[in-house]
Every structure is written in C-alpha cells, then in structure tokens.
Amino acid sequence: MSMNVADKPTMYAEIFRVLKPGGRFAFYDPIRGPGHEPLYPVPWAMTPDTSFLLRRAEMMAVLAQAGFRLVSESDETAIGLAWFDEISARRARAAGAGKPAPPQDPRFVEMTRNHRANLESGAIAIHCAVFERT
C-alpha cells in the first residue's frame, strides 16, 4: 500500500516506532522499475500525481533512515506477470467453452492493461522485503 502514501519517511518511522526491538516489518508492493515512466491509470492511481512509487534504492534508503535492517528481499515481478498470464488463460478457456465473459468496468480494464504493460516494460516492479527493527 506504500504506493498510496506520499510521506514515506513518516510512515516508515511510525511503523518502526510501534514495533518491538527485533520486530519485523514485511511489504509486498509495486515500486518504480528501471524502465520508462509508468502508464496511467493503474489500479492505485489515475495519474502520476496520485502515485507515490519509489525506486528500490530510494525505498531502501528511506527504510534504513527509519532504523530498519534489511533481512531479505526479492523481486516478485515474474510472479505478478505469471498471475496475469493465468487470468488470460482462464478467460480464453472459458471463452473456448462458450461461457460468457463477466461484465467488466472499462476503467478497470484500462488500469489492469496498463499495470501489466508497466510490469512487462520494467516501468514498475513488484518488490517483497522483510526488515527488522534494530
């Protein structure tokens, strides 16, 4: 949910404050990737002005400044893309079996299409990390 928060230093400092020493904080969030600027709208933001993605290095710096120690991290972009592939395959199987497609909001279709394109192009990555309160 950090992509919805503009003031990440305050958010992470507060998370750090409420954790006991040795407590862990995990996130699984989209971040800015190394690719071009993301396409909008996406599921969490209609425009760049309402999306607060950081690049990996920026995110790590903010968390370190809050006092967190990195325990583990991984790039989960491939898993996100595999999910999109599975959804597409399910829809194709349903259509092949003559099942009608469920109604979809055209705005959500565009947001989803852009999110997938952003993951494919590297504009956005899905990052998973676990931190420990020092």
Backbone as a chain_set.jsonl record, in Angstrom:
{"seq": "MSMNVADKPTMYAEIFRVLKPGGRFAFYDPIRGPGHEPLYPVPWAMTPDTSFLLRRAEMMAVLAQAGFRLVSESDETAIGLAWFDEISARRARAAGAGKPAPPQDPRFVEMTRNHRANLESGAIAIHCAVFERT", "coords": {"N": [[0.796, -1.188, 0.0], [2.159, 1.126, 0.036], [2.438, 2.613, -2.249], [0.428, 4.408, -2.231], [1.028, 6.344, -0.414], [2.357, 9.437, 0.19], [4.196, 10.578, 1.998], [6.505, 8.834, 2.833], [8.817, 8.662, 4.599], [7.741, 9.466, 7.128], [5.704, 7.56, 7.451], [7.171, 5.091, 7.546], [8.814, 5.605, 9.732], [6.921, 5.692, 11.76], [5.945, 3.075, 11.7], [8.283, 1.782, 12.483], [8.499, 2.847, 15.07], [6.329, 1.665, 16.464], [6.902, -1.022, 16.484], [8.295, -3.698, 18.394], [11.687, -4.003, 19.647], [13.596, -6.007, 17.494], [11.345, -6.773, 16.197], [9.551, -7.487, 13.167], [8.968, -6.175, 9.897], [7.184, -6.485, 6.952], [6.846, -6.071, 3.437], [5.044, -6.088, 0.349], [4.982, -4.774, -2.488], [4.278, -2.626, -5.32], [6.952, -0.979, -7.008], [8.873, 1.708, -8.467], [10.303, 0.8, -11.47], [13.261, 0.164, -13.506], [12.59, 0.971, -16.025], [10.812, 2.997, -18.486], [8.665, 5.894, -17.786], [5.762, 5.076, -15.89], [2.661, 3.919, -17.346], [-0.533, 5.406, -17.069], [-4.032, 5.304, -16.341], [-3.551, 3.269, -13.344], [-4.303, 0.5, -11.116], [-4.088, 1.717, -8.53], [-3.847, 4.442, -8.9], [-4.942, 7.229, -10.736], [-3.484, 9.126, -12.114], [-0.042, 10.309, -12.534], [0.314, 12.128, -10.457], [-0.99, 11.121, -8.264], [0.256, 8.832, -7.554], [2.737, 7.281, -5.722], [5.254, 5.986, -6.094], [8.465, 4.682, -5.341], [11.839, 4.188, -6.401], [13.805, 1.168, -6.039], [16.314, 1.629, -4.65], [15.803, 4.116, -3.47], [13.641, 3.463, -1.796], [14.872, 1.61, -0.072], [16.724, 3.283, 1.171], [15.063, 5.084, 2.574], [13.84, 3.338, 4.374], [16.079, 2.397, 5.787], [16.91, 4.79, 6.927], [14.83, 5.16, 8.694], [15.547, 3.334, 10.553], [15.44, 0.625, 10.156], [16.685, -2.724, 9.538], [17.641, -4.569, 6.772], [16.41, -7.775, 6.15], [15.623, -9.709, 4.259], [14.997, -9.818, 0.708], [13.2, -9.739, -2.398], [12.593, -9.786, -5.916], [9.494, -9.833, -7.216], [8.277, -9.602, -9.629], [8.079, -11.352, -11.84], [6.339, -13.281, -10.838], [4.023, -11.758, -10.564], [3.521, -11.19, -13.265], [3.102, -13.789, -14.175], [0.706, -14.314, -12.901], [-1.019, -12.565, -14.285], [-0.859, -13.84, -16.786], [-2.072, -16.301, -16.173], [-4.692, -15.491, -15.551], [-5.468, -14.518, -18.06], [-5.333, -16.919, -19.517], [-7.325, -18.431, -18.236], [-9.587, -16.936, -18.938], [-9.513, -17.297, -21.704], [-9.914, -20.083, -21.856], [-12.493, -20.252, -20.782], [-13.934, -18.753, -22.673], [-13.519, -20.394, -24.894], [-14.988, -22.541, -24.106], [-17.453, -21.612, -24.453], [-18.528, -20.035, -22.475], [-19.956, -17.075, -21.238], [-18.216, -13.97, -20.922], [-17.623, -12.336, -17.817], [-19.188, -9.216, -16.894], [-17.26, -6.215, -17.217], [-15.818, -3.305, -15.807], [-14.968, -0.679, -17.882], [-12.993, 1.176, -17.138], [-11.511, -0.176, -15.2], [-10.521, -2.236, -16.753], [-8.738, -0.826, -18.412], [-6.933, 0.138, -16.449], [-5.88, -2.275, -15.474], [-4.739, -3.325, -17.804], [-2.744, -1.396, -18.261], [-1.235, -1.736, -15.926], [-0.204, -4.322, -16.257], [1.279, -3.896, -18.65], [3.138, -2.065, -17.663], [4.573, -3.652, -15.848], [5.642, -5.506, -17.641], [7.293, -3.872, -19.205], [9.135, -2.914, -17.431], [8.721, -0.536, -16.169], [7.464, -0.599, -13.78], [8.032, -2.585, -10.899], [7.517, -5.487, -8.855], [8.069, -5.663, -5.522], [9.304, -7.448, -2.774], [10.003, -7.442, 0.622], [11.61, -7.959, 3.774], [12.082, -6.507, 6.886], [13.874, -5.712, 9.89], [13.373, -4.36, 13.097], [15.896, -2.508, 14.527]], "CA": [[0.0, 0.0, 0.0], [3.018, 2.321, 0.101], [2.293, 3.408, -3.467], [-0.611, 5.391, -1.952], [1.479, 7.235, 0.663], [3.366, 10.395, -0.283], [5.198, 10.828, 3.036], [7.031, 7.545, 3.265], [9.653, 8.73, 5.806], [6.898, 9.493, 8.325], [5.019, 6.274, 7.564], [8.097, 4.054, 8.0], [9.244, 5.951, 11.095], [5.845, 5.299, 12.67], [5.969, 1.607, 11.759], [9.448, 1.461, 13.308], [8.199, 3.243, 16.453], [5.389, 0.772, 17.139], [7.437, -2.381, 16.565], [9.218, -4.001, 19.48], [13.022, -4.339, 19.139], [13.621, -7.34, 16.903], [10.112, -6.971, 15.44], [9.752, -7.488, 11.715], [8.026, -5.5, 9.014], [7.293, -7.017, 5.597], [5.975, -5.473, 2.432], [4.929, -6.663, -0.989], [4.428, -3.581, -3.121], [4.891, -2.148, -6.557], [7.93, 0.105, -6.917], [9.315, 2.166, -9.79], [11.332, -0.034, -12.061], [14.284, 0.881, -14.264], [12.084, 1.33, -17.349], [10.227, 4.309, -18.754], [7.619, 6.33, -16.855], [4.603, 4.189, -15.966], [1.419, 4.306, -17.989], [-1.651, 5.616, -16.154], [-4.244, 4.947, -14.949], [-3.247, 1.945, -12.808], [-5.301, 0.234, -10.076], [-3.985, 2.559, -7.343], [-3.722, 5.87, -9.211], [-5.418, 7.638, -12.059], [-2.457, 9.97, -12.735], [1.226, 10.288, -11.793], [0.218, 12.978, -9.27], [-1.568, 10.384, -7.144], [1.037, 7.607, -7.389], [3.931, 7.65, -4.963], [6.22, 4.9, -6.199], [9.893, 4.972, -5.254], [12.727, 3.158, -6.94], [14.299, 0.285, -4.983], [17.351, 2.279, -3.836], [15.158, 5.165, -2.668], [12.854, 2.785, -0.765], [15.801, 1.051, 0.911], [17.306, 4.395, 1.923], [14.046, 5.593, 3.495], [13.676, 2.346, 5.438], [17.301, 2.419, 6.605], [16.876, 6.04, 7.698], [13.879, 4.959, 9.785], [16.189, 2.468, 11.535], [15.267, -0.784, 9.828], [17.758, -3.522, 8.95], [17.116, -5.483, 5.765], [16.565, -9.2, 6.438], [15.559, -10.403, 2.97], [14.217, -9.139, -0.313], [13.125, -10.429, -3.68], [11.816, -9.175, -6.989], [8.379, -10.744, -7.481], [7.641, -9.166, -10.873], [7.752, -12.525, -12.662], [5.142, -13.907, -10.261], [2.909, -10.905, -10.954], [3.25, -11.413, -14.686], [2.526, -15.135, -14.306], [-0.692, -14.187, -12.484], [-1.732, -12.0, -15.432], [-0.941, -14.896, -17.801], [-3.055, -17.286, -15.729], [-6.019, -14.89, -15.715], [-5.742, -14.519, -19.511], [-5.569, -18.309, -19.923], [-8.651, -18.807, -17.726], [-10.595, -16.274, -19.777], [-9.505, -17.957, -23.016], [-10.56, -21.393, -21.69], [-13.93, -20.018, -20.597], [-14.482, -18.349, -23.976], [-13.491, -21.589, -25.739], [-16.057, -23.439, -23.654], [-18.728, -20.942, -24.711], [-19.023, -19.318, -21.295], [-19.884, -15.626, -21.445], [-17.291, -13.236, -20.046], [-18.333, -11.496, -16.849], [-19.099, -7.79, -17.235], [-16.103, -5.537, -16.644], [-15.788, -1.854, -15.87], [-13.928, -0.302, -18.846], [-11.886, 1.868, -16.458], [-10.662, -1.184, -14.572], [-9.827, -2.939, -17.842], [-7.601, 0.013, -18.796], [-5.968, 0.139, -15.345], [-5.235, -3.583, -15.449], [-3.892, -3.411, -19.0], [-1.573, -0.552, -18.021], [-0.402, -2.339, -14.878], [0.532, -5.42, -16.883], [2.265, -3.316, -19.569], [4.196, -1.465, -16.838], [5.408, -4.744, -15.349], [6.365, -6.082, -18.78], [8.297, -2.92, -19.712], [10.086, -2.537, -16.389], [8.366, 0.751, -15.564], [7.095, -0.951, -12.411], [8.438, -3.908, -10.438], [6.88, -5.879, -7.597], [9.174, -5.899, -4.598], [8.975, -8.046, -1.492], [11.134, -7.301, 1.528], [11.39, -8.105, 5.214], [13.013, -5.675, 7.648], [13.832, -5.912, 11.327], [13.658, -3.183, 13.91], [17.181, -2.665, 15.193]], "C": [[0.848, 1.264, 0.0], [2.915, 3.187, -1.143], [1.235, 4.488, -3.303], [-0.18, 6.445, -0.942], [2.603, 8.129, 0.149], [4.509, 10.546, 0.72], [5.709, 9.511, 3.61], [7.954, 7.639, 4.475], [8.835, 8.728, 7.095], [6.206, 8.154, 8.527], [5.962, 5.2, 8.118], [8.64, 4.34, 9.403], [8.184, 5.539, 12.111], [5.769, 3.782, 12.79], [7.124, 1.159, 12.654], [9.138, 1.722, 14.785], [7.324, 2.22, 17.165], [5.861, -0.682, 17.21], [8.338, -2.529, 17.786], [10.61, -4.212, 18.886], [13.055, -5.796, 18.677], [12.359, -7.653, 16.107], [10.371, -6.843, 13.944], [8.599, -6.802, 10.995], [8.256, -6.046, 7.611], [6.402, -6.214, 4.66], [6.1, -6.202, 1.113], [4.216, -5.598, -1.8], [5.029, -3.33, -4.492], [5.88, -1.026, -6.249], [8.231, 0.562, -8.343], [10.427, 1.256, -10.261], [12.318, 0.806, -12.839], [13.799, 1.377, -15.628], [11.542, 2.744, -17.422], [9.217, 4.698, -17.676], [6.409, 5.404, -16.999], [3.45, 4.801, -16.76], [0.347, 4.45, -16.91], [-2.93, 5.662, -16.971], [-3.796, 3.514, -14.646], [-4.219, 1.704, -11.651], [-5.231, 1.151, -8.852], [-3.935, 4.053, -7.651], [-4.197, 6.167, -10.627], [-4.358, 8.413, -12.83], [-1.152, 9.847, -11.959], [1.168, 11.112, -10.51], [-0.334, 12.253, -8.051], [-0.895, 9.026, -6.928], [2.364, 7.984, -6.762], [4.946, 6.514, -4.918], [7.638, 5.434, -6.053], [10.644, 3.869, -5.982], [13.283, 2.358, -5.759], [15.298, 0.986, -4.08], [16.755, 3.361, -2.946], [14.371, 4.544, -1.512], [13.767, 2.233, 0.327], [16.415, 2.154, 1.772], [16.323, 4.946, 2.949], [13.866, 4.626, 4.663], [14.898, 2.298, 6.352], [17.328, 3.67, 7.482], [15.906, 5.928, 8.875], [14.451, 4.06, 10.868], [16.085, 0.991, 11.242], [16.538, -1.403, 9.259], [17.111, -4.504, 7.987], [17.432, -6.92, 6.151], [16.59, -9.991, 5.136], [14.747, -9.568, 1.993], [14.216, -9.976, -1.581], [12.282, -9.618, -4.651], [10.75, -10.194, -7.382], [7.643, -10.396, -8.776], [7.231, -10.352, -11.732], [6.506, -13.232, -12.145], [3.905, -13.088, -10.615], [2.531, -11.1, -12.412], [2.646, -12.789, -14.923], [1.052, -15.114, -13.896], [-1.521, -13.616, -13.636], [-1.896, -13.059, -16.531], [-2.003, -15.93, -17.44], [-4.473, -16.744, -15.894], [-6.401, -14.887, -17.195], [-6.062, -15.925, -20.0], [-6.945, -18.786, -19.447], [-9.749, -18.199, -18.59], [-10.675, -16.943, -21.144], [-10.183, -19.324, -22.938], [-12.071, -21.237, -21.558], [-14.582, -19.632, -21.919], [-14.546, -19.543, -24.919], [-14.577, -22.577, -25.376], [-17.425, -22.799, -23.834], [-19.314, -20.212, -23.525], [-18.912, -17.811, -21.548], [-18.905, -14.981, -20.457], [-18.095, -12.406, -19.064], [-18.214, -10.02, -17.257], [-17.91, -7.152, -16.526], [-16.248, -4.033, -16.81], [-14.672, -1.453, -16.831], [-12.74, 0.428, -18.206], [-10.941, 0.858, -15.823], [-9.897, -1.982, -15.619], [-8.598, -2.14, -18.259], [-6.52, 0.021, -17.713], [-5.178, -1.163, -15.305], [-4.293, -3.75, -16.631], [-2.614, -2.595, -18.799], [-0.646, -1.164, -16.97], [0.433, -3.478, -15.468], [1.623, -4.883, -17.809], [3.425, -2.695, -18.792], [5.129, -2.526, -16.269], [6.256, -5.328, -16.477], [7.499, -5.176, -19.251], [9.368, -2.566, -18.688], [9.808, -1.177, -15.78], [8.02, 0.567, -14.091], [7.619, -2.357, -12.133], [7.63, -4.222, -9.179], [7.995, -6.32, -6.666], [8.636, -6.444, -3.281], [10.206, -7.903, -0.6], [10.694, -7.488, 2.973], [12.494, -7.313, 5.911], [12.825, -5.981, 9.123], [14.104, -4.59, 12.034], [14.957, -3.441, 14.664], [17.094, -2.322, 16.66]], "O": [[0.303, 2.368, -0.033], [3.265, 4.367, -1.107], [1.14, 5.391, -4.135], [-0.952, 7.356, -0.641], [3.657, 7.649, -0.269], [5.671, 10.632, 0.323], [5.377, 9.135, 4.734], [7.89, 6.757, 5.331], [9.204, 8.052, 8.056], [6.127, 7.663, 9.653], [5.602, 4.481, 9.049], [8.895, 3.413, 10.171], [8.518, 5.085, 13.206], [5.549, 3.261, 13.883], [6.961, 0.265, 13.484], [9.476, 0.911, 15.647], [7.545, 1.931, 18.341], [5.269, -1.486, 17.929], [9.053, -1.6, 18.162], [10.71, -4.572, 17.713], [12.599, -6.696, 19.382], [12.294, -8.672, 15.42], [11.308, -6.165, 13.521], [7.443, -6.844, 11.417], [9.389, -6.069, 7.13], [5.337, -5.739, 5.052], [7.111, -6.837, 0.81], [2.987, -5.527, -1.8], [6.143, -3.763, -4.788], [5.663, -0.225, -5.339], [7.884, -0.119, -9.307], [11.376, 0.98, -9.528], [12.226, 2.033, -12.836], [14.509, 2.115, -16.31], [11.779, 3.571, -16.542], [8.949, 3.92, -16.761], [6.072, 4.994, -18.11], [3.29, 6.019, -16.832], [0.332, 3.689, -15.943], [-2.913, 6.018, -18.149], [-3.676, 2.673, -15.537], [-4.904, 2.64, -11.241], [-6.252, 1.34, -8.189], [-3.977, 4.861, -6.723], [-3.887, 5.446, -11.576], [-4.33, 8.368, -14.059], [-1.149, 9.333, -10.84], [1.902, 10.824, -9.565], [-0.165, 12.719, -6.924], [-1.415, 8.176, -6.205], [3.037, 8.906, -7.223], [5.431, 6.132, -3.853], [7.972, 6.499, -6.572], [10.139, 2.76, -6.153], [13.236, 2.815, -4.617], [15.15, 0.946, -2.859], [17.159, 3.507, -1.792], [14.426, 5.035, -0.384], [13.472, 2.372, 1.514], [16.602, 1.969, 2.974], [16.712, 5.243, 4.079], [13.753, 5.053, 5.812], [14.755, 2.169, 7.568], [17.724, 3.608, 8.646], [16.13, 6.526, 9.927], [13.92, 4.012, 11.977], [16.594, 0.175, 12.01], [17.346, -0.743, 8.606], [16.15, -5.19, 8.338], [18.58, -7.251, 6.445], [17.461, -10.836, 4.928], [13.93, -8.733, 2.383], [15.101, -10.8, -1.809], [11.386, -8.87, -4.259], [11.074, -11.294, -7.83], [6.518, -10.845, -8.994], [6.137, -10.353, -12.297], [5.703, -13.729, -12.935], [2.856, -13.651, -10.93], [1.349, -11.167, -12.75], [1.774, -12.944, -15.777], [0.237, -15.824, -14.487], [-2.603, -14.124, -13.931], [-2.963, -13.158, -17.137], [-2.751, -16.382, -18.308], [-5.362, -17.471, -16.335], [-7.534, -15.218, -17.543], [-6.968, -16.105, -20.813], [-7.649, -19.474, -20.186], [-10.723, -18.87, -18.931], [-11.765, -17.137, -21.684], [-10.938, -19.695, -23.837], [-12.835, -21.998, -22.151], [-15.66, -20.127, -22.25], [-15.516, -19.695, -25.663], [-15.036, -23.353, -26.214], [-18.439, -23.363, -23.423], [-20.477, -19.809, -23.558], [-17.88, -17.335, -22.022], [-18.793, -15.403, -19.306], [-19.125, -11.836, -19.422], [-17.238, -9.631, -17.898], [-17.59, -7.496, -15.389], [-16.742, -3.553, -17.83], [-13.525, -1.847, -16.62], [-11.611, 0.31, -18.681], [-9.722, 1.008, -15.895], [-8.749, -2.363, -15.393], [-7.525, -2.714, -18.443], [-5.332, -0.077, -18.018], [-3.961, -1.157, -15.125], [-3.181, -4.255, -16.481], [-1.523, -3.057, -19.133], [0.576, -1.115, -17.107], [1.631, -3.58, -15.205], [2.76, -5.353, -17.766], [4.575, -2.79, -19.221], [6.342, -2.323, -16.215], [7.44, -5.61, -16.293], [8.555, -5.665, -19.653], [10.394, -1.983, -19.037], [10.586, -0.707, -14.949], [8.249, 1.452, -13.267], [7.644, -3.209, -13.021], [7.122, -3.316, -8.52], [8.763, -7.23, -6.978], [7.638, -5.956, -2.751], [11.321, -8.209, -1.021], [9.551, -7.208, 3.335], [13.673, -7.43, 5.577], [11.768, -6.445, 9.551], [14.958, -3.808, 11.615], [15.104, -4.454, 15.348], [18.094, -2.402, 17.373]]}, "num_chains": 1, "name": "protein.A"}
